[in-house]
């Protein structure tokens, strides 16, 4: 599957305003306005099945806090999945279950490689938990991927979903004005990006490195590559181990 022309995100949440307001600005907001992305929130509370519109209850067996109940989450998922199904049928596509990401501190830790893989999908559903989480049975039934944004616990999955949507959106063609910029950034090839400078040439007595003003393209590329390697060695030596260095670069870095 190649990269989709338009990426459709569905975010199942109890706090739709938080997500839509957070993703409605700057580059992502403009890309949505240009039709490159569609970011839809589904309010799980709209699928509450009791008159009090409650969506949470006490966990069986005791324990702190409340748990989101299975049925409203399932119905919210069904609403998003039905829309995806209808659109895919309209395009004559074969029926297959959409990818559903549950944001969870228990999931695999999100990284750029995962973002690139997910960016190949045309539709992605994100499920945001809240309180103590979600009834396990509905997770078993609908979730295809569990993803964490780091080894810490947040109050809800909304911020993690926004982090993922932002990261994946940047990889959709046309979202960034300059597609090259996504390719030279940190984590591409497991290297951190080199330092960057803008005008003026001298600021607080600090000069922009001479090579960047030289106009010598090959030297500039060499400098950027070396700076990337150096920075990665200093700040993230774990990444450097997985990076494809030339034999010459290995010798050079080994002498440092
Ligand atoms: N009781 C759960 C546990 O120990 O695994 C934590 C629940 S947490 C307070 C509430 C919700 O926040 C989770 O259901 C999840 O959606 C979200 N969340 C919290 N930390 C997260 C993280 N590091 N990455 C992704 N989602 C997270």
Boltz pocket constraint, residues with backbone or C-beta under 6 A from the ligand:
constraints:
  - pocket:
      binder: B
      contacts: [[A, 102], [A, 103], [A, 104], [A, 105], [A, 106], [A, 127], [A, 128], [A, 129], [A, 130], [A, 131], [A, 132], [A, 133], [A, 134], [A, 147], [A, 148], [A, 149], [A, 150], [A, 151], [A, 152], [A, 153], [A, 154], [A, 155], [A, 156], [A, 157], [A, 158], [A, 160]]
      max_distance: 6.0
